[in-house]
Structure formats: C-alpha cells, structure tokens
C-alpha cells in the first residue's frame, strides 16, 4: 500500500515494476501507440484524465479510488476529499443541537450525513418540536418572547390550515436564542431507526419516558404521532417513488389493515363464543 506522500506517478511506476511490465506493454493495454505517455505520467510530466486513471488502475490491479485520490491530492482546488465529503446540512445549527441532545448519536449522525435534510431528520425534528418544545413553551412563563410569539403565530395559521407546520428555518435563524433555552428544558432523546421509534426524556427526574413512533401506528403501548408525522404516501413520495406506485402501495397497505382488523374481530368473537 502506498504511503500518504506517494505521488500518482510513483505509485503507477511501483505497480508496473511489481507486475514486470514495460512502459510499452502498459501503453498497449491502454490502447496507446507506445509507452511514452505512461512514462510522462510516472515522471509527473502529464496529468491523466480520470478515465485514464481508472484504466491504469485496472491494468495495474490497483483500486481506482486510490489512484484518483493520488491524482487530486496535490490540487487544493479539487481535492478528492472535498468531492467525497457528506453534503452540508441545510440546518447546521439545528443538526448540532439534535445530535448534542441525542443519547445515542453515532447511528443518528450516520443517517443525517446521507443528505442535507433527510426524511429521518425531518421526522425527528418535527416530533421534538411538537412533543417537547410546544408543551415547554406553554408551561414556561419565562420562555423567550420571540419564541412565544412565533408559536402563537403558528397556532393562528394552523387554525386556518390544519396541515401548517413549524418552520425549521425560523429555529435555525434563531438558534442562539432557541438552543440554550431548549437544552435547559429537557434531558434528551434516543431513536431506534430499525423499529422507527423515538424515546423522549423530559428531565433527569422523569421516570416515564415517552416512546413514539416516527410513522403512524396502532401498536399497544406506543403513542401514535399520526397527527405529527407525514402519512405513508408523503414518506414514499419523499423517497422518490412515482405517484402511481405510491397509490398502489397505500391501497395494498390499507387493504391489509382492514383484513387484519376483520381477522382480529373474528378471533375475538370466536373466543367469546367458546367462553
């Protein structure tokens, strides 16, 4: 394996000699008239295209990503690291706030890094707002005035439009005001992304943790957030599915729910009949 200081040309030469190939032989496998171009690459006199770098990697049995990294390592304007780094978050201060209050941040951070504002991030943030922020604003007479005014304005909009949501952009702009207050009002939260549940702990003395589903549910013992989280169709559309496919999936899910409900009623009736 090449060291961090190895140049692209040096790595190509090292691999070529290891395989016992001449410059002409490598050039021939690349479809070139001779090995002059390969020699210039090895001496650092020519900068090959990305396609040529990947072809060289294939000929020399090297990972193409390794050679591409070496190609861009000396170019501060187009470093490969900057090309591969996760996208910048849409709401950076809110994301830091969420990860800072999360009691198991590693898996959540990995999920968030998949996009600027992922579906999971949007769901978790909405539940934090409506399950923690709103009740705390109502109970705290010393909540910041701008926060109370914004919540009041949102509630007026919601009376006219029940689907109106709290705007994450406002909280991002007001993070210096909102974050210190919010951190002082609750202990933290965790999320199980496999089970699609979120657990809220309002204070260190709070023994009754709230376990909520990220999507609507009828599970016994788990609170439903159907009035908070997007419905199934919205989630599927957010993931890029075509509207016709979403309609078909939602119809099938509704059909299965009705069948399960009928089966449960039949089972309950049979049990009563045999008592």
C-alpha positions in Angstrom: 0.0 0.0 0.0 1.3 3.4 -0.9 2.1 5.9 1.8 0.2 9.2 2.1 3.2 11.0 0.5 3.4 8.8 -2.6 2.6 10.6 -5.9 0.4 9.2 -8.6 3.4 8.7 -10.9 5.4 6.9 -8.3 2.5 4.6 -7.5 2.0 3.8 -11.1 5.7 3.0 -11.6 5.8 0.9 -8.4 2.8 -1.2 -9.5 4.1 -1.5 -13.1 7.5 -2.8 -12.0 5.9 -5.2 -9.4 3.9 -6.8 -12.3 7.0 -6.9 -14.5 5.5 -4.7 -17.2 7.3 -2.4 -19.6 6.1 1.1 -20.5 5.2 -0.2 -23.9 3.2 -3.1 -22.5 1.1 -0.8 -20.3 0.6 1.6 -23.2 -0.5 -1.2 -25.4 -3.1 -2.3 -22.8 -4.4 1.3 -22.6 -4.8 1.3 -26.4 -1.9 3.8 -26.9 0.6 3.7 -29.8 3.6 3.4 -27.3 4.5 3.8 -23.7 5.7 7.5 -23.9 2.5 8.8 -22.3 2.8 6.3 -19.4 6.4 7.3 -18.8 5.4 11.0 -18.7 2.7 10.2 -16.1 5.3 8.3 -14.0 7.7 11.3 -14.1 4.9 13.7 -13.2 5.0 15.5 -16.6 1.4 14.7 -17.6 -1.8 14.7 -15.6 -4.0 11.9 -17.0 -7.8 12.2 -17.2 -10.0 10.4 -14.7 -10.9 7.8 -17.3 -7.2 7.1 -18.0 -6.5 6.9 -14.2 -9.2 4.3 -13.9 -7.9 2.4 -16.9 -4.4 2.4 -15.4 -5.8 1.1 -12.1 -7.5 -1.8 -14.0 -4.3 -2.7 -15.9 -2.1 -2.5 -12.8 -4.5 -4.2 -10.4 -4.9 -1.2 -8.2 -8.1 0.3 -6.6 -9.2 3.1 -8.9 -10.2 5.2 -5.8 -6.6 5.1 -4.6 -5.2 6.4 -7.9 -7.9 9.1 -8.1 -7.1 10.2 -4.6 -3.4 10.5 -5.5 -4.2 12.4 -8.6 -6.2 15.1 -6.7 -4.1 15.1 -3.5 -1.8 17.9 -4.7 -4.6 20.1 -6.1 -6.1 22.3 -3.3 -9.0 23.4 -5.6 -10.3 20.0 -6.4 -9.2 17.7 -3.6 -10.9 14.3 -3.8 -11.8 14.6 -0.1 -14.0 17.6 -0.9 -15.7 15.7 -3.6 -16.5 12.8 -1.4 -17.4 14.6 1.9 -21.0 14.4 3.0 -23.3 17.2 1.8 -23.6 20.3 4.0 -26.6 20.2 6.3 -29.5 22.6 5.4 -29.9 23.5 9.1 -26.4 23.1 10.6 -27.1 24.6 14.0 -30.3 22.6 14.5 -28.5 19.4 13.5 -25.8 20.1 16.0 -28.5 20.7 18.6 -30.2 17.4 17.8 -27.0 15.4 17.9 -25.9 17.2 21.1 -29.1 16.2 22.9 -29.3 12.7 21.4 -28.2 9.9 23.9 -27.0 7.6 21.1 -25.7 10.0 18.4 -23.5 7.7 16.3 -26.2 5.9 14.3 -28.2 9.1 14.0 -25.2 11.1 12.7 -24.6 8.5 10.1 -28.2 8.7 9.0 -28.1 12.5 8.9 -24.9 12.5 6.8 -26.8 10.9 3.9 -28.3 14.3 2.8 -28.7 18.0 3.7 -32.1 17.3 5.4 -33.0 13.7 5.4 -36.5 12.3 5.9 -35.4 10.8 9.2 -34.0 14.1 10.3 -37.2 15.9 9.4 -39.4 13.4 11.3 -37.2 13.5 14.4 -37.1 17.3 14.4 -40.9 17.6 14.0 -41.5 15.3 16.9 -39.0 17.2 19.1 -40.8 20.4 18.3 -44.4 19.2 18.8 -43.8 16.8 21.7 -41.2 18.8 23.7 -40.9 22.4 22.6 -44.7 23.3 22.4 -45.5 21.8 25.9 -42.5 23.5 27.4 -43.3 26.9 25.9 -46.8 26.6 27.3 -45.5 25.7 30.8 -42.5 28.1 31.0 -43.6 31.7 31.7 -40.0 32.8 31.1 -39.7 31.3 27.6 -38.0 33.7 25.2 -40.6 36.3 23.9 -39.7 35.8 20.2 -40.2 32.1 20.6 -43.6 32.5 22.3 -44.6 35.0 19.6 -43.6 32.6 16.8 -45.5 29.7 18.4 -48.6 31.9 18.8 -48.4 33.0 15.1 -48.0 29.4 14.0 -51.1 28.4 16.0 -53.1 31.1 14.3 -52.0 29.8 10.9 -52.8 26.2 12.0 -56.4 27.1 12.8 -56.8 28.3 9.2 -54.7 25.5 7.8 -54.5 22.3 9.9 -51.6 21.0 7.9 -49.4 24.0 8.7 -46.1 23.0 10.3 -43.5 24.8 12.4 -40.8 26.2 10.1 -37.3 24.7 10.8 -35.7 27.7 9.1 -37.0 30.0 11.8 -35.4 27.9 14.5 -32.2 27.8 12.5 -32.1 31.6 12.3 -32.9 31.9 16.0 -30.6 29.1 17.2 -28.7 31.4 19.5 -32.0 32.2 21.3 -33.7 28.9 21.0 -30.9 26.3 21.6 -29.9 27.4 25.1 -33.5 27.6 26.2 -34.4 24.2 24.7 -31.3 22.5 26.2 -32.3 23.7 29.7 -35.8 22.3 29.4 -35.3 18.6 28.6 -32.9 15.8 29.3 -32.5 14.2 25.9 -33.8 11.6 23.4 -32.9 8.4 21.7 -34.1 6.8 18.5 -34.3 3.2 17.3 -34.2 3.5 13.5 -34.9 -0.2 12.9 -38.1 0.0 15.0 -38.8 3.5 13.8 -39.4 4.7 17.4 -38.2 7.8 19.3 -37.8 7.9 23.1 -38.1 11.3 24.9 -36.8 12.0 28.4 -38.0 15.4 29.6 -35.9 15.6 32.7 -33.4 13.7 34.8 -36.2 13.0 37.3 -38.6 11.9 34.7 -39.1 8.1 35.0 -42.0 8.0 32.5 -40.2 8.2 29.2 -42.3 8.8 26.1 -41.9 6.2 23.3 -43.3 7.5 20.0 -43.5 6.0 16.5 -41.9 8.0 13.7 -44.8 7.0 11.5 -48.5 6.4 12.3 -49.1 3.3 14.4 -51.7 1.3 16.3 -49.3 -0.6 18.4 -50.4 -1.1 22.0 -48.3 0.8 24.5 -46.7 3.1 21.9 -48.0 6.6 21.4 -49.1 7.5 17.9 -47.7 10.5 16.2 -50.1 10.3 13.2 -51.1 14.0 13.7 -47.4 14.9 13.6 -45.5 12.7 11.2 -46.2 12.7 7.5 -48.5 9.9 6.3 -47.2 6.9 4.4 -47.8 8.4 1.0 -45.8 11.5 1.9 -42.9 9.4 3.1 -42.9 7.3 -0.1 -43.0 10.4 -2.3 -40.1 11.9 -0.3 -38.1 8.8 -1.0 -38.5 9.3 -4.8 -41.3 6.8 -5.7 -43.6 7.6 -8.6 -47.1 8.8 -7.6 -48.8 5.7 -9.3 -46.6 3.3 -7.3 -47.3 5.2 -4.1 -51.1 5.0 -4.7 -50.8 1.2 -5.3 -48.7 0.7 -2.1 -51.0 2.8 0.0 -54.1 0.9 -1.3 -52.5 -2.5 -0.5 -51.5 -1.4 3.0 -55.0 -0.2 3.7 -56.4 -3.5 2.4 -54.1 -5.5 4.7 -55.0 -3.3 7.6 -58.7 -3.9 7.0 -58.1 -7.7 6.7 -56.1 -7.7 10.0 -58.9 -5.8 11.7 -61.5 -8.2 10.5 -59.4 -11.2 11.5 -58.9 -9.7 15.0 -62.7 -9.1 15.4 -63.4 -12.7 14.2 -60.9 -14.1 16.6 -62.3 -12.1 19.5 -65.9 -13.2 18.6 -64.8 -16.9 18.4 -63.2 -16.6 21.9 -66.3 -15.1 23.3 -68.5 -17.8 21.7 -66.4 -20.5 23.4 -66.4 -19.0 26.8 
